[in-house]
Amino acid sequence: VSRVLRLQTPALLVDAAALEANLSAMSAALPGARLRPHVKAHKCTELARRQQQLGHHSFTCATIREMEVMAKAGLGSDLLLANEVLDCSRLIPLADAGARVTVAVDSPETVKAAAAAGIAEVLIDVNVGMPRCGCEPSDAGRLADEARSRGLTVRGVLGYEGHAVGLEDRPRRLQEVEEAMAKLVTAHRNVGGDTVSAGGTGSYDINQVATEIQAGSYALMDTAYAKLGLPFRHALTILATVISANPAGWAVADCGLKALGMDHGNPAIAGGGPVWFCSDEHIVFSAAEGRALPAVGEQVEVLPAHIDPTVAYHDRMHLVDDDHVEILDVWPVDMRGW
Amino acid sequence: VSRVLRLQTPALLVDAAALEANLSAMSAALPGARLRPHVKAHKCTELARRQQQLGHHSFTCATIREMEVMAKAGLGSDLLLANEVLDCSRLIPLADAGARVTVAVDSPETVKAAAAAGIAEVLIDVNVGMPRCGCEPSDAGRLADEARSRGLTVRGVLGYEGHAVGLEDRPRRLQEVEEAMAKLVTAHRNVGGDTVSAGGTGSYDINQVATEIQAGSYALMDTAYAKLGLPFRHALTILATVISANPAGWAVADCGLKALGMDHGNPAIAGGGPVWFCSDEHIVFSAAEGRALPAVGEQVEVLPAHIDPTVAYHDRMHLVDDDHVEILDVWPVDMRGW
């Protein structure tokens, strides 16, 4: 690993070929509107534009900022805010400018907030098993009636099986997804509308109920999803420089807690040995078995454990060729913040 | 908690009185040059300026970006980059513009890099017990000689007792700091120079060896440091809005993994009950014993477990009054990135 990319490290690298392979594999499995790519995983309109070029014109967002930036980038033909908000006022100008805006609601308060702001369309967010947002399936019909009575168009239901998508045991994942979707079907029966929005990278080929799958992580991947045996490759790494090496058996590179989402635990060193710990600006690791510790000044690549909160720390990603020696393009991470 | 601050959430709040109390308490304990505040904990030049107004004119940085922004803000009279870098070229314009720039070195490679770039002053970084950067104490003298032979001025030694500063058991913390500093004294004897730079918030009143303490977290604090019984209060919280509440016993607020450093585990809800888990844009929690769950639309405050990687996700902090109902000032978090 003696080659050196002329970049201030830490820096996000995106393997262009791996990204394209991931995007193509998903588009083949879920063409067009069957996929509603979730932009929270990459927060990058240039990457969303590639998804659109492959035929996906509807997108999922997690924040108002993501909705705003997508609309401004001309990617607003069908934007779903798959999250509850109490103040929808910033979304109205997007709709006025021609974007199609749909918001998730799961309570009388959020229905009222959407109607009061002048939102046109909503999905009823249903709790399908993970203790987070979403009304109980048995309340969904009543909530849809309330939304319609306030003048909102109810496009259907939304229910994220987040407790199931990451299960490494595939039969168990299948079963949990099935049970979650049975709840969503029940709710949908009482809600109506054409849309059943659900799923993620871990259930894209399992969820048979959703009319659209909200996958996001598949594009760049991380070490958590890599455990599931999915047909998607690591496309994102973090380039780091070895700044210190101790003869007692460890090296330190300049990619730390401020460059990495840490909720899924330590990242991995590509082709490297065990990671000991991370500090604010450091990752400490030892050599892989039978290999030498990298020397001071060499570059290593770090594989994040969780892609979404990793990308959110960086202001740009660098597209690189197969050998990671040439920078092909630089894409701003332009949907950060709120 | 029915009051509502008109802010897009999640948003960093800084209790102005708590911040001032923390800054004053530290300045009383370590006046003037006895404290070299570490800016990595807050990444905010406005906050650094308050530290300067209290008599601290020398600062510690962890990244080249921090060095650049501090110098540009007129806070560059004595900037220490307490980290190894292989490419010092971006630091040279700061020195040319009048900033005093000192860089940590711990290897022949980093000495060579500093000399080649035209850096004037260095500290020899010594490993005092935590497996991270720093040369072995017995190598420090030789490295100082090498630095001097290349024309660098060696100001002294640097050794961070990071394995000791967070120990909750104070007698053990005392002993570990003492053992670490014995190593630094040995190294200093062979290196020379006036400076022995070490310490942090957890050892500010324990470390009797350092000529200057590099504390940073004391200004804003977090739940990890709060366990040490230090005379510093929580000054930073994250304002969040309850966006969903489930009668089965949990609430969801809009402060998640992209607003929180998670390496020290889950944050806490101020005055609230147990935190169940965090997702990208959510924190799920239940009510404190004997208290009702907050309602949808109410605001809660979240206490981060680790301040440094939390602040690095946000682009500004809002100074608020004692009751957290009035915004007194907005400070940019202007030292993010690299």
Interface residues (C-beta under 8 A of the other chain):
Chain A: Q8 T9 P10 A11 K40 A62 T63 I64 N83 E84 V85 L86 D87 R90 D106 S107 E109 T110 N127 P131 R132 C133 G134 E136 G162 T241 I243 S244 A245 N246 A248 W250 V252 D254 L257 K258 G261 M262 D263 W276 C278 S279 D280 E281 H282 V284 A295 V296 G297 H306 D308 P309 A312 Y313 H314 D315 G337 W338
Chain B: Q8 T9 P10 A11 K40 A62 T63 I64 N83 E84 V85 L86 D87 R90 D106 S107 E109 T110 A113 N127 P131 R132 C133 G134 E136 G162 T241 I243 S244 A245 N246 A248 W250 V252 D254 L257 K258 G261 M262 D263 W276 C278 S279 D280 E281 H282 V284 A295 V296 G297 H306 D308 P309 A312 Y313 H314 D315 G337 W338
